[in-house]
Amino acid sequence: MTDTTAPQSFADTIIARLISLAIAVLIGVIFFVYWADDIGNLTAEQPPELPVVQRNATSPAIGADLQQCLEQRVGDVKKMQSEGVINDAQYAEFRQRAEDLCYARHSQ
């Protein structure tokens, strides 16, 4: 009996492994270049810059679209609470989300 070895495929060669390593390093470099600022902010323990919607609660001038949105969204949340779909803790959270949504859509 003789031992016969099957021919080695290209995927099993050292060249293929080096090519895959080079591709992985290249992808890593591309990601680092693309997200370098975010990585720098994370390592410096600075919060990333996120768009923040600021609203002035004391402002008497509320647009008609904003007022309509608030009435509709908050009304839907109140209805869900009265029907027993959500409890009091959920109501506060859902109301805040509804208000934030309206202010984000109708700000400025």
C-alpha positions as CSV (number, residue, x, y, z in Angstrom):
1,M,0.0,0.0,0.0
2,T,1.3,3.4,-0.9
3,D,0.3,6.6,0.7
4,T,-1.0,9.0,-1.9
5,T,-1.6,12.6,-1.0
6,A,-4.3,14.6,-2.7
7,P,-3.0,17.7,-4.5
8,Q,-3.2,20.8,-2.3
9,S,-5.9,23.3,-3.2
10,F,-5.0,27.0,-3.5
11,A,-7.1,27.9,-0.4
12,D,-4.7,25.7,1.7
13,T,-1.5,27.4,0.5
14,I,0.5,29.9,2.4
15,I,0.0,32.5,-0.3
16,A,-3.8,32.3,0.1
17,R,-3.4,32.8,3.9
18,L,-1.1,35.8,3.4
19,I,-3.6,37.3,0.9
20,S,-6.5,36.9,3.4
21,L,-4.3,38.4,6.1
22,A,-3.5,41.4,3.9
23,I,-7.2,41.9,3.1
24,A,-8.1,41.8,6.8
25,V,-5.5,44.4,7.6
26,L,-6.6,46.6,4.8
27,I,-10.3,46.4,6.0
28,G,-9.1,47.3,9.5
29,V,-7.2,50.3,8.2
30,I,-10.2,51.5,6.2
31,F,-12.4,51.2,9.2
32,F,-9.9,53.1,11.4
33,V,-9.6,55.9,8.9
34,Y,-13.3,56.2,8.4
35,W,-14.1,56.2,12.2
36,A,-10.9,57.7,13.5
37,D,-12.6,60.7,15.1
38,D,-15.2,58.5,16.9
39,I,-12.4,56.1,18.1
40,G,-10.5,59.2,19.4
41,N,-13.5,60.4,21.3
42,L,-14.1,57.0,22.9
43,T,-10.5,56.7,24.0
44,A,-10.4,60.2,25.3
45,E,-13.7,59.5,27.2
46,Q,-15.5,62.2,25.5
47,P,-19.1,61.7,24.4
48,P,-19.7,61.5,20.7
49,E,-21.3,64.4,19.1
50,L,-24.9,63.6,18.6
51,P,-27.6,65.8,17.3
52,V,-29.6,67.2,20.2
53,V,-33.0,68.7,19.9
54,Q,-33.4,71.4,22.5
55,R,-36.8,72.9,23.3
56,N,-37.8,75.8,25.3
57,A,-40.6,74.7,27.6
58,T,-41.5,78.3,28.5
59,S,-41.9,79.5,24.9
60,P,-45.5,80.6,24.4
61,A,-45.2,80.5,20.6
62,I,-45.9,76.9,19.5
63,G,-46.6,76.3,15.8
64,A,-49.9,74.9,14.8
65,D,-48.3,71.8,13.3
66,L,-46.4,71.2,16.6
67,Q,-49.6,71.8,18.6
68,Q,-51.6,69.4,16.5
69,C,-48.8,66.7,16.7
70,L,-48.6,67.0,20.5
71,E,-52.4,66.8,20.8
72,Q,-52.6,63.7,18.6
73,R,-49.6,61.8,20.0
74,V,-50.1,62.6,23.7
75,G,-53.8,61.9,23.2
76,D,-53.0,58.5,21.8
77,V,-50.8,57.7,24.8
78,K,-53.6,58.9,27.2
79,K,-56.0,56.6,25.4
80,M,-53.7,53.7,25.7
81,Q,-53.4,54.4,29.5
82,S,-57.1,54.7,29.9
83,E,-57.7,51.4,28.1
84,G,-55.2,49.6,30.3
85,V,-52.7,48.9,27.5
86,I,-49.9,50.6,29.4
87,N,-49.4,51.3,33.1
88,D,-48.5,54.6,34.8
89,A,-44.7,54.1,34.5
90,Q,-45.0,53.3,30.9
91,Y,-47.3,56.3,30.4
92,A,-44.6,58.7,31.5
93,E,-42.0,57.2,29.2
94,F,-44.4,57.0,26.2
95,R,-45.6,60.5,26.7
96,Q,-42.0,61.8,26.8
97,R,-41.2,59.9,23.6
98,A,-44.3,61.3,21.9
99,E,-43.3,64.8,22.9
100,D,-39.7,64.3,21.7
101,L,-40.9,63.0,18.4
102,C,-43.2,66.0,17.8
103,Y,-40.5,68.5,18.8
104,A,-38.0,66.7,16.6
105,R,-40.3,66.8,13.6
106,H,-41.5,70.4,14.0
107,S,-38.5,72.2,15.5
108,Q,-37.4,75.4,13.7
